[in-house]
Amino acid sequence: FAAPRARRQLVYGRDVGTVSVQPGTPDTLTIDPDAGGPAASFRVVDPAFTFRSLRGNAVLRWEYHPGSTLYVVWTRSAASSLSRGAIDFGDDARALLRGPAENIFLIKVNYRLGI
């Protein structure tokens, strides 16, 4: 924060200090809190990540006889994660559709007895 009891936040690299990425270590950020002042710089692991998830359901309901129904249900679930924090819709969609997924099929039949 900018001062005690203040609501304004200071962001490293924008309001105070510097944030840099060293060549060859893209997952590590070097932070200098006072931009060349007496405080020592320190390194942190880049917290950016990408999590992809796709869930889909399809339900078919057929009343083949009055009071008798057939249900066919399909559920697909796929997920993956990367350490990079970039979003590329085309790449992410292809990875979810081609990657490992969990498919569940369910069939339920109701039959009305004419008693």
N, C-alpha and C positions, 0 to 999 in steps of 0.2 A: 504494500500500500504506500501511497505517497507520503503520508504522515499518520501519527496515531489518531485513531477515531475518524479517519478520512475514508470516504467511499471510493475514491479514485484509485485504481490499481495501476502499478507500473509494470510494463511488460518488457522483459529482457529483449534486447535487439531493436526495440522501437523507442521506448521512453528512456531507457537507461541501459548502459553496458552494450556488449556485442554478443552475438551468437553466430558461430561459424561451423562449417563442416570441412574437415581436413580431407584432401584428396586421398583416396585409397581406403578411407574409413567412413562410408556413407551412413552407417548406422550409429555413429558417435557424434554428438554435438559438443563443441568447446564453448563454454560460457565464461565471459569476462565481466564480472558484476559492475565494475566501474570504468570500463573502457580505457585501460592503460594506467589506471591509478595504482595505489599500493596493494589493493586486494588481489589475491592470487586467483588465476583462472582455474576452472575445474571442468571435468568432462562427465557427460551423462549419456546413457543410451537413448537414442531417438525413440520416443514413445509412440510414433505413428504406426498404424497397422491397418490392414484391410480384412474385414470379415464378410464373407459372401454366404448368403443363405437363400434357398428357393424351396418353397413348400406349395404343393398343389393338390387339390382334391377334385375328383370327378364322381358324380353320383348319377346312376341310371335307375329310374323307378318305372316299373311296368306293371300295370294292373291287368293281368292276363285273363282274369275271371272276376266278376263282381265279388269284392271282399278278399280276393287272393292276389298277393303282390310279390313281385320279384325285385330285389335290390342288388345292384352290382356297384361296388365302390372301389375306386383306385386312389391311393395316396402316394405321392412321391415327395421325398425329402432329400435335399442335397445341401452340403455346407463345406466350406473350405476357408482357410485363412492364410494370409501372407504377412510378412514383416514390413512390407512397403506400405506407405499410407496414401498411395495414388489411386484414383478411381478411373477405370477405363471400362465403360459399359459393355462394349463389344467383347473385350477380352474376358471380363467377369462373367458375362452371359454364356460364352462358349465354354468356359471352364466348368460352370455349374451344369450345363446340359451334357457335356462329354465325360465329366468326372464320375467318381463313385457316388452312388445314390442308394437310398433305401426305398424299395417299392413294396407296397402292401395292397393285396387284393382281398376283397371280402364279398361273399355271396350270401344273401339271406332270402329265404323263401317262406312266405306266409300262405297257408292254404286254408280256406274257409270250409269247414266240414258242414255239410248240409243236414245237420241233426235237428 
